[in-house]
Amino acid sequence: MGIREQNDVLRQELAAAKDELSRLRENASEVERLRRLLAIAPPEEWKRQGTRVISHRLGPNAALETFVIDKGSASGVSTNTPVVSPEGVVGRVLRYSPSAATVLLITDPNSRIPVISQKNRAQGILKGEGPDRELSLQYVPQGVPVEEGEILVTSGLEEIFPKGLPVARVTSVGRSGSSLFQVIRAAPLFGSLRMEEAALLFKGEPVPLPQPGADGAPDPASAPGKPGKFPKTPAAMAPPERTAAPAPAAHAVQPAPAQPKREAVAPAPKREAPPADADRKKSRKHPRAEGQ
């Protein structure tokens, strides 16, 4: 074998070794992520189930801060199912289908979670402010101590998230002279664009919901995208077929239309003639003949 052939063989072996090294690094990264996900200890009476992120809403025109996971009602997912990561709370299920679900992130302006500060136990409502913006902690009265760097955890008051899950970290605490409440900002503990896996929390064992076509399952007659509803199938959206009325036979005699039955009317009672007056005299006189 010449030097040229040996170089070609060595180049092929080097390329194969690089591909294998890349795969091993990717596998090691996935194992580390899954190990951290499995390390999530759900609260008592809650169960954990892993899921993968299969789609993100990207771009400035995205209406909601959401992403899509690969678990749906067939796995027991329903509206408001909590979604968490090893860092903390991610969001909750907004709507679902049998095999996928849309998760509303805590950074969305429609998201509001009752929280409590881990150190000073100050309670408030954590509200999303949109992409690339910090969260705002609302309704914390003036004089209630809140420190920068303090962790905010779920309070469990809305009965969606279990109590004690980390949500965000306080970044700034300010005061407004005209307001009764403090101006507090917080940063979420997770990075939505870096998420590849997440965990679902169920209170008790997850129970799969009835699927379309199953015995006793509701028909998928709702519009797609509705929370907790199945999308329409093409057969359900098609207009009903119209069947033409059969033509009458050529020699068939058309029956006369049935006349409505009339109710029998009792005959009116006959009126008796008034009794003749025997003493009454005739008032009329015979006419006189002409010339008399």
Phi, psi and omega in degrees: 000131182281174182293324180296315179296321178297319178296320178296318179295318180295322178295318178296318179295322178295318178296320178294322179294323178293319178297317179295320178296320178296318179295320180294321178295320179295319178296320179295321178295319179294319179298321179294318178296315180293326178295320177292324179293319179290341179283352177293121180262106180292152178298171180298140181073008177246147179243151182247143177217128182282154178209160179250145174276122184249351181199145175239149170267110184247162176098160182289343183266007178294128185287324183229154173275093185220166163213167186249137178246166186265022176237139181225206184295337176295338178258008179094005181285137176221179180298138178073015173296126182292143177237127184229167175230173177301335180278325183164198183291136178257314182170205180216158181289127180268313177208164187212163172230179181300330186238004181206167180207150177258129183254125175272119184282158180290347178276352180287143179298342178274358183266132176219127184230126173291127182229171177216139180288140189288332184264306185267355177060038175274130184260148178190185179247122179269119185244138176285151181236009178106175183294143177060025177230151180284159176281159177242134177263112187256159173065035171262114186296156174298139179095344177280124185289128173221130185251150174292141183087355180286142181272134175260131181238160180292142179267344179078010184285332182274356177062029173250308178262142173293157184285141172096007179277132178293141183238309186206171178239131182293130180252331180205148178229121180230172181229147177238128184294332183264000183245151177276352185240156179281159176255106187236133177245149181215152180250136178295156184270353183240161174250111187296324182285344178264357184281132175240333176225156177212177180233139175260143179246132179235137176276097189093187179288133178294134181248121178300138178278156178302137181261156178301135180092347179282161180296126179080359181279146179291150177291145179284072186258007181262161181290147179295147180095350179286139180297132174073017182236154177272146179288159179290144172270160179302325180293325181288331182275344181287143179292150180294143180286142179260126179263130181288145178289139181295139180286145180289151180294156185294317185258009182284138179270121181287126179292146178292143180298137182294131179278141180293138180290136178261139180287141180293131181253127180294136180296146181290140181294139180286139178273130180285142179292144180294145182299140181288141180272108183294328184272356184283129181267152179290130182271346182269144177249153179293140179291145180284145178284156182293140177092350176280000000 
